[in-house]
Amino acid sequence: MSTKLNIGLFGFGCVGSGLYKVLHETQQIKANIERIVVKDRSKKRSIAPELYGFDKAEILENPNINLVVELIDDAEAAYEIVTEALRRQKHVVSANKKLIAEHLDELIDLAKDNGVSFLYEAAVCASIPVIRNIEEYYTSDVLSRLEGIFNETSNYILTQTDAGKSYDEALQEASDLGYAESDPTLDVDAFDAKFKLCILVKHAFGLTVEPKDVFNYGIRHIKQRDVRYAKEKGLKVKLLAKAVKLNDKLLAYVAPHFIPADHNCYAIDNALNGVTVEGLFSDEQLFKGQGAGSLPTASAVLSDISALLYDYQYEYKKSNVLTDLSLTQDFKVKVYVGSTDAKRLEELSFLHVEENYQSADYYYKTGWIRFEDLLPLNLNATADLFVAVLPENEVELASQPKVEALNYV
Ligand SMILES: NC(=O)c1ccc[n+]([C@@H]2O[C@H](COP(=O)([O-])OP(=O)(O)OC[C@H]3O[C@@H](n4cnc5c(N)ncnc54)[C@H](OP(=O)(O)O)[C@@H]3O)[C@@H](O)[C@H]2O)c1
């Protein structure tokens, strides 16, 4: 891009103010913030009042602004802003995973029809450069698996429950440290990780998956007895987002997993994120880094802004390869289910039970279930029941009824 980037910035919270700082500390970038639009007129701010306003038209109708950076915390308002900006032929950089996961194809088409770029590296695991790597580095490889810790708040909580704290204590601590929102639902019930997974699936496998079609179950109901079970077996509890290609089917879900010490995510603790990308030729690679925070997230936004200076656009190369790939829920998975109420365990029908433990105040079962049987249970709202996936590869049922273990790919 020969012209300079004149930025209209929406939002001056954690990430917006971080971007302001990193842009001012970066000398070599040909971009400046021309206008900032925020929402709350009563808030005291660290910047001069003449730099910001409250009307989105101040950015969207300003012909000097050729890039809109959308960093607000309201996905519906962001939809209005981003779609209008693209229609007005302004490039857009966003960090809003909910907006992107829910409207990805529409936004891709809008950007294409208007000849502008729509970039969003910060929306998936903040500072970890995973989207552009999938787009560029793995172009010719066949990706077979994406797996990782995509949510810093839940990972922080699980690190603390692993250290012996209760879920409530750990959540309070996450909140005190600024990791958890006052309503932590999106994080602890795994919606946030699911939005990120949907975005990555588009880039890695060329498949559009609607968030509503992807199972998300979080960590809200974990108890110390579940942590103890994992520890006794040398395992750790992690909330994993996962997409695995099994022949022409893709399974994708987010759920707590009990993982062994040699798993890539075992040592990824506290607010860190990790993403494993597995390809047919490249084998397994782990990206690890800050999954949130003002400056780390702003660094990913800055990287998108820099990429725009050389006219970068995502090409969605995997979408251009003709495949019959489709999302499946027809697979089996090995799980642990624990409760203080024996009747609760009956809510899950097992294909095959491996362990069935009963004491006066704690019951658990392990074994294979049909993944489809989890879907109607509304586990995020089911107290006194904790389900975790055990370390065995999922097995597809429909096309491979007798196979006990499949290699990924
Ligand atoms: N925080 C992170 O570590 C992180 C990491 C990755 C991605 N993200 C994503 O980045 C985005 C911003 O997150 P954040 O943590 O910076 O949020 P935040 O700290 O809550 O700040 C939100 C900002 O958006 C502004 N805002 C809200 N509605 C608006 C509207 N309709 N018009 C104009 N401004 C509006 C707020 O204005 P006021 O200042 O007037 O209230 C505030 O400045 C979200 O999509 C989030 O998911 C955040």
The ligand as a Tripos MOL2 file, in Angstrom:
@<TRIPOS>MOLECULE
LIG
   48    52     1     0     0
SMALL
NO_CHARGES

@<TRIPOS>ATOM
      1 N1         -8.7690   -8.1010   26.5710 N.am      1 LIG1
      2 C1         -8.0870   -9.0530   25.9410 C.2       1 LIG1
      3 O1         -7.0870   -9.5620   26.4330 O.2       1 LIG1
      4 C2         -8.5400   -9.5200   24.5810 C.ar      1 LIG1
      5 C3         -7.8200  -10.5320   23.9170 C.ar      1 LIG1
      6 C4         -8.2030  -10.9150   22.6360 C.ar      1 LIG1
      7 C5         -9.3050  -10.3230   22.0440 C.ar      1 LIG1
      8 N2        -10.0150   -9.3540   22.7350 N.ar      1 LIG1
      9 C6        -11.1700   -8.7620   22.0730 C.3       1 LIG1
     10 O2        -10.9020   -7.3840   21.8640 O.3       1 LIG1
     11 C7        -12.1230   -6.6380   21.9370 C.3       1 LIG1
     12 C8        -11.9740   -5.5240   22.9860 C.3       1 LIG1
     13 O3        -11.7490   -6.1240   24.2370 O.3       1 LIG1
     14 P1        -11.2700   -5.2600   25.5080 P.3       1 LIG1
     15 O4        -10.8110   -6.2500   26.5050 O.co2     1 LIG1
     16 O5        -10.3670   -4.1720   25.0750 O.co2     1 LIG1
     17 O6        -12.6400   -4.6490   25.9840 O.3       1 LIG1
     18 P2        -12.8620   -3.5120   27.1220 P.3       1 LIG1
     19 O7        -11.6300   -3.3130   27.9060 O.co2     1 LIG1
     20 O8        -14.1190   -3.8760   27.8310 O.co2     1 LIG1
     21 O9        -13.1100   -2.1820   26.2670 O.3       1 LIG1
     22 C9        -14.1840   -2.1020   25.4060 C.3       1 LIG1
     23 C10       -14.1550   -0.7630   24.7250 C.3       1 LIG1
     24 O10       -15.2090   -0.7510   23.7500 O.3       1 LIG1
     25 C11       -15.8990    0.4870   23.8450 C.3       1 LIG1
     26 N3        -17.2510    0.3020   23.3250 N.ar      1 LIG1
     27 C12       -18.2130   -0.5770   23.6960 C.ar      1 LIG1
     28 N4        -19.3000   -0.4410   22.9090 N.ar      1 LIG1
     29 C13       -19.0100    0.5210   22.0310 C.ar      1 LIG1
     30 C14       -19.7150    1.1270   20.9610 C.ar      1 LIG1
     31 N5        -20.9510    0.7200   20.6330 N.pl3     1 LIG1
     32 N6        -19.1170    2.1270   20.2510 N.ar      1 LIG1
     33 C15       -17.8610    2.5500   20.5610 C.ar      1 LIG1
     34 N7        -17.1310    2.0130   21.5790 N.ar      1 LIG1
     35 C16       -17.7100    1.0110   22.2890 C.ar      1 LIG1
     36 C17       -15.8580    0.8160   25.3270 C.3       1 LIG1
     37 O11       -16.1310    2.1830   25.4440 O.3       1 LIG1
     38 P3        -16.0430    2.9300   26.8650 P.3       1 LIG1
     39 O12       -14.5800    3.1020   27.1090 O.co2     1 LIG1
     40 O13       -16.7250    4.2120   26.5770 O.co2     1 LIG1
     41 O14       -16.7360    2.0650   27.8510 O.co2     1 LIG1
     42 C18       -14.4230    0.4340   25.6720 C.3       1 LIG1
     43 O15       -13.5310    1.4700   25.3560 O.3       1 LIG1
     44 C19       -13.2300   -7.6520   22.2660 C.3       1 LIG1
     45 O16       -13.8100   -8.0970   21.0660 O.3       1 LIG1
     46 C20       -12.4450   -8.8090   22.8870 C.3       1 LIG1
     47 O17       -13.0930  -10.0580   22.7310 O.3       1 LIG1
     48 C21        -9.6660   -8.9350   23.9780 C.ar      1 LIG1
@<TRIPOS>BOND
     1     1     2 1
     2     2     3 2
     3     2     4 1
     4     4     5 ar
     5     4    48 ar
     6     5     6 ar
     7     6     7 ar
     8     7     8 ar
     9     8     9 1
    10     8    48 ar
    11     9    10 1
    12     9    46 1
    13    10    11 1
    14    11    12 1
    15    11    44 1
    16    12    13 1
    17    13    14 1
    18    14    15 2
    19    14    16 1
    20    14    17 1
    21    17    18 1
    22    18    19 2
    23    18    20 1
    24    18    21 1
    25    21    22 1
    26    22    23 1
    27    23    24 1
    28    23    42 1
    29    24    25 1
    30    25    26 1
    31    25    36 1
    32    26    27 ar
    33    26    35 ar
    34    27    28 ar
    35    28    29 ar
    36    29    30 ar
    37    29    35 ar
    38    30    31 1
    39    30    32 ar
    40    32    33 ar
    41    33    34 ar
    42    34    35 ar
    43    36    37 1
    44    36    42 1
    45    37    38 1
    46    38    39 2
    47    38    40 1
    48    38    41 1
    49    42    43 1
    50    44    45 1
    51    44    46 1
    52    46    47 1
@<TRIPOS>SUBSTRUCTURE
     1 LIG1         1 GROUP 0 **** ****
